[in-house]
């Protein structure tokens, strides 16, 4: 990718997992069964889906330092109604909830059946396990899961109304040996990109170390490469990724840059010839040997990295047991 040789730089029981990849608070999302986001609405606007509001609508929303405040929420043509909701972390609350005309009790993680459609989870407050032992605490005012096709949405689709970005605790990844130099908060990103593009996480970590010392040196290279993983601007335009879903692909964002690097390596057939793929990243066999040597040390020194469960969600409730699926 670059024509110059790089500088060689040495809680409580989990009831249901929450969406893992939300970049910020939002008013609404409609998600397909395969996790594709069909519709999204920012926190500063009202909402109707479809245009007549027959599947979902929010009459009033106020977003500010006190969180997200909603009034007049209606789902499934009024079968589910919420008078008011506040999404503000531990201070979240939902009041005046009725399902098919029946007033629902207050409290978090209340599941209400909606016959012929699916179920609703009222005030979802969940602790999501992240790779390496960290957790993300998230809140969703109401989450409707369809078990039947309704309103043009397939079974398995979901509508979420009123959600926050959550807060993450320190991951505390159990890295050993050479891998202990890796900033723990980056490990979930490497592993997510590795899963998505079929590239070893240790190679992504090694490239990140060699290129920018894990983001500590973000100077533009003599050849003009930029960002966390040192992309040339033209290569970034071709392979840049908006991995954190904030609306733009940014080479100075670690999630975007690491996913883009994995995408670039995969496009250069890392699955069948990893050495050649790394050579395409920087046309130097010395560079290739350095990166793969570091990667081998990372992989062999940290055999106990936990399974990454980020992205797990709740598919359906049967007797209080939730089965995990990928949300988005």
C-alpha positions in Angstrom: 0.0 0.0 0.0 2.9 2.4 0.7 6.0 2.8 -1.3 8.4 3.5 1.6 9.6 1.2 4.4 7.9 2.0 7.7 9.8 3.2 10.7 10.5 0.1 12.8 8.9 0.7 16.1 9.8 -1.6 18.7 -23.1 -7.7 37.4 -26.0 -8.9 38.0 -27.2 -11.8 35.9 -27.2 -10.9 32.3 -30.9 -10.9 31.2 -30.4 -10.0 27.6 -27.4 -8.6 25.7 -27.7 -5.1 24.2 -26.7 -3.9 20.7 -23.0 -3.6 20.6 -22.1 -1.2 17.9 -24.1 1.9 18.6 -21.9 5.0 18.0 -24.2 7.4 19.9 -27.7 7.9 21.2 -30.6 7.6 18.8 -34.3 7.8 18.5 -35.1 4.8 16.4 -33.8 1.9 14.4 -35.4 -0.8 12.3 -33.2 -3.8 11.8 -33.7 -6.8 9.5 -33.3 -10.4 10.7 -29.7 -10.5 9.3 -28.7 -7.4 11.3 -28.9 -4.9 8.5 -30.1 -1.5 9.6 -33.1 -0.6 7.4 -34.1 2.7 9.0 -32.5 5.0 11.5 -33.5 8.2 13.1 -31.3 10.7 15.1 -32.2 11.8 18.6 -33.2 15.3 17.5 -36.2 14.5 15.4 -39.7 12.9 15.6 -40.2 9.5 14.0 -42.8 7.7 11.9 -42.3 4.3 10.2 -43.6 3.9 7.6 -44.7 7.4 6.6 -48.2 6.8 8.2 -46.6 5.7 11.5 -48.5 2.4 11.4 -45.6 0.4 12.6 -43.9 2.9 14.9 -44.1 6.6 15.8 -42.8 9.0 18.4 -44.7 12.2 18.8 -42.1 14.2 20.7 -38.4 13.9 21.6 -36.0 16.1 23.5 -32.3 15.3 23.6 -29.9 17.1 26.0 -27.5 16.7 28.9 -30.3 14.9 30.8 -30.5 12.2 28.2 -33.2 11.4 25.7 -36.8 12.2 26.7 -39.7 10.7 24.6 -43.4 11.2 24.7 -46.2 9.6 22.7 -44.6 6.4 21.6 -46.7 4.0 19.6 -45.9 0.7 18.0 -48.0 -1.7 15.8 -50.7 0.8 15.3 -51.2 1.6 19.0 -51.0 -2.0 20.3 -48.0 -0.9 22.3 -48.1 2.6 23.8 -45.7 4.5 26.0 -46.7 7.8 27.5 -43.2 8.9 28.5 -39.6 7.5 28.5 -36.2 8.8 29.7 -33.1 7.2 28.4 -30.2 8.4 30.6 -28.1 5.4 31.8 -28.9 4.4 35.4 -31.5 7.2 35.6 -33.6 5.7 32.7 -37.3 5.1 33.2 -40.4 4.3 31.2 -44.0 5.1 32.3 -47.5 4.6 31.2 -46.9 1.5 29.1 -49.9 -0.4 27.7 -49.9 -3.5 25.5 -53.2 -4.3 23.9 -54.8 -1.9 26.4 -53.4 -3.6 29.4 -51.2 -1.5 31.7 -47.8 -3.0 32.2 -45.9 -2.9 35.5 -42.9 -0.6 35.9 -39.4 -1.9 36.0 -36.6 -2.8 33.6 -36.4 -5.7 31.2 -40.1 -6.4 31.2 -41.1 -8.8 28.4 -44.7 -8.4 27.1 -46.2 -10.8 24.5 -47.9 -9.2 21.5 -49.9 -12.1 20.0 -49.7 -12.5 16.3 -46.7 -10.2 16.1 -44.0 -11.0 18.6 -42.9 -9.6 21.9 -41.7 -6.3 23.3 -38.9 -5.7 25.8 -39.7 -2.7 27.9 -36.8 -0.6 29.3 -34.0 -2.9 28.2 -31.1 -2.3 30.6 -28.4 -4.8 29.9 -24.8 -5.5 30.6 -23.1 -6.7 27.4 -19.9 -8.7 27.8 -17.1 -7.5 25.6 -14.0 -9.3 24.4 -11.4 -9.4 27.1 -13.8 -9.3 30.0 -14.9 -5.7 29.7 -18.6 -4.8 29.7 -20.9 -2.2 28.1 -24.0 -1.0 30.0 -26.8 0.0 27.6 -30.4 1.1 27.7 -33.2 0.8 25.1 -36.7 2.3 26.0 -38.6 -0.3 24.0 -37.5 -3.1 21.7 -40.0 -4.9 19.5 -39.1 -8.2 18.1 -41.3 -9.7 15.4 -41.9 -13.4 15.3 -44.3 -13.0 12.4 -44.2 -10.9 9.2 -45.9 -7.6 10.0 -46.1 -4.3 8.0 -43.7 -5.4 5.3 -41.1 -6.5 7.9 -39.9 -10.1 7.9 -40.1 -12.3 11.0 -37.0 -11.7 13.1 -36.9 -8.0 12.4 -36.7 -5.6 15.3 -37.7 -2.0 16.0 -35.8 -0.1 18.7 -37.1 3.2 20.1 -34.9 5.4 22.3 -31.4 4.0 23.0 -28.1 5.3 24.3 -24.5 4.5 23.3 -23.8 2.9 26.6 -20.8 3.1 28.8 -17.9 0.6 28.7 -15.8 -0.6 31.6 -12.1 -1.4 31.2 -11.7 -4.6 29.2 -9.0 -6.1 31.4 -7.8 -8.4 28.6 -5.7 -11.3 29.9 -2.7 -10.7 27.6 0.6 -12.5 28.4 4.1 -12.4 27.2 4.8 -10.1 24.1 1.1 -9.4 23.7 1.1 -7.4 27.0 2.3 -4.4 25.1 -1.0 -4.2 23.2 -3.5 -1.6 24.6 -6.3 -3.8 26.0 -9.0 -1.6 24.6 -7.8 -2.3 21.0 -8.1 -6.1 21.3 -11.9 -6.2 20.7 -11.4 -4.1 17.6 -8.7 -6.3 16.2 -10.8 -9.4 16.8 -13.9 -7.9 15.3 -12.1 -6.9 12.2 -10.5 -10.4 12.1 -13.8 -12.1 12.2 -15.3 -9.9 9.6 -12.6 -10.1 7.0 -10.8 -13.4 7.8 -7.5 -11.9 8.8 -5.5 -13.0 11.9 -6.1 -10.5 14.7 -2.4 -10.7 15.7 -1.3 -9.5 12.2 -3.6 -6.5 12.5 -2.1 -5.7 15.9 1.4 -6.1 14.6 0.8 -3.8 11.7 -0.7 -1.2 14.1 2.4 -1.4 16.3 4.8 -1.0 13.4 2.9 1.7 11.7 1.9 4.0 14.5 2.9 2.3 17.8 -0.8 1.6 18.5 -1.9 5.1 17.6 0.8 7.0 19.6 2.5 8.4 16.5 -0.1 9.7 14.0 2.2 11.9 12.0 1.8 11.9 8.2 4.5 9.7 6.7 7.1 11.0 4.2 5.0 9.3 1.5 1.8 10.9 2.6 0.2 8.0 4.5 -2.2 9.0 7.3 -4.1 7.7 10.3 -3.9 4.8 12.7 -2.9 2.2 10.1 -1.1 4.5 7.7 -3.2 4.5 4.5 -2.3 6.4 1.4 -5.3 8.7 0.6 -6.1 6.9 -2.6 -6.1 3.5 -0.9 -8.2 4.8 1.9 -10.8 6.1 -0.6 -11.0 2.5 -2.0 -10.9 0.6 1.2 -12.0 2.9 4.0 -14.7 1.6 6.3 -17.1 3.3 8.7 -16.8 0.6 11.3 -18.1 2.6 14.2 -21.1 3.7 12.2 -20.8 7.4 12.9 -21.5 8.4 9.3 -18.0 8.7 8.0 -15.0 6.6 7.3 -12.1 8.2 9.2 -8.5 6.9 9.0 -7.8 8.6 12.4 -10.5 6.5 14.1 -9.0 3.2 15.3 -12.2 1.2 14.6 -12.4 2.5 11.0 -8.7 2.2 10.3 -8.3 -1.3 11.7 -11.3 -2.7 9.9 -10.1 -1.0 6.7 -6.6 -2.6 7.1 -8.3 -6.0 7.5 -10.4 -5.4 4.4 -7.3 -4.4 2.4 -5.4 -7.5 3.5 -8.4 -9.7 2.6 -8.7 -8.1 -0.8 -5.0 -9.0 -1.4 -5.8 -12.7 -0.6 -4.5 -12.9 3.0 -6.5 -16.1 3.4 -4.3 -17.9 0.9 -1.0 -16.0 1.0 -0.6 -13.9 4.1 3.0 -12.9 3.3 2.1 -11.6 -0.1 -0.9 -9.7 1.4 1.3 -8.0 4.0 3.8 -7.2 1.2 1.0 -5.3 -0.6 0.5 -3.3 2.6 4.1 -2.1 2.4 6.4 -3.2 -0.5 9.3 -4.4 1.7 10.1 -8.0 2.6 11.9 -6.7 5.6 8.6 -5.1 6.7 6.8 -8.4 6.0 9.3 -10.4 8.2 9.0 -7.8 11.0 5.2 -7.8 11.0 4.8 -11.5 10.9 7.4 -12.0 13.5 5.6 -9.7 15.9 2.3 -11.3 15.0 3.6 -14.8 15.8 4.8 -13.5 19.2 1.4 -12.0 19.9 -0.5 -15.2 18.9 1.8 -17.6 20.8 2.0 -15.4 24.0 -1.8 -15.0 24.4 -3.5 -18.3 23.9 -6.3 -17.6 26.4 -8.0 -14.6 24.8 -11.7 -15.0 25.5 -14.3 -15.7 23.0 -15.6 -12.4 21.7 -19.4 -12.2 22.4 -19.8 -8.6 21.4 -22.9 -8.1 19.2 -25.0 -10.8 20.9 -28.6 -9.9 21.4 -31.9 -11.4 22.4 -33.9 -13.4 19.8 -36.9 -14.6 21.6 -38.1 -15.2 25.2 -39.3 -18.7 26.1 -39.8 -19.3 29.7 -37.5 -16.4 30.6 -34.6 -17.8 28.5 -33.1 -15.6 25.8 -31.3 -17.1 22.8 -28.5 -15.0 21.3 -28.4 -13.7 17.8 -26.4 -10.9 16.1 -28.3 -7.6 16.0 -26.0 -5.4 14.0 
